[in-house]
Amino acid sequence: MGRTSRPAAGVPVYVLIHRQEGTAYAFSHPVAGDYATKVEVGLGRTLPLPAPYPALETACLLED
């Protein structure tokens, strides 16, 4: 399932962890087959998510 199929399926928040880039993404607020909001943080930082979801701590995703 691609990123644009998730909003059409009614998925309110899509979190993507890209370990090679060291980045975490949160896509939210589905509109017209895509997400209206994109938040990007480096791994190790807190990824804010829209209410009612709690923020996601990404430090545990860092490779040793």
ABEGO torsion letter per residue (X at the ends): XBAAAAAAAGBABBBBBBAAAGBBBBBBGBBGGBBABBBBBBBGBBBBBBOABBBBBAAAABBX
